[in-house]
Amino acid sequence: MPQLNPSPWFMILCLTWFTFLIFLAPKILAHTFPNEPVTMDNQKSTMNSWNWPWH
């Protein structure tokens, strides 16, 4: 059963992760959103109640 021999698979795993960390991760992290988030005000909005007759 060759899948139990870790020597070739461990090297493939390491090379794959190093490739991801060196080439792909900086490209993904450099992505910017077109609209930056805006902080909301801490003031509570006033809600007007409806004066409807419920009969």
Beta strands, then each sheet from edge to edge (+ up, - down):
end
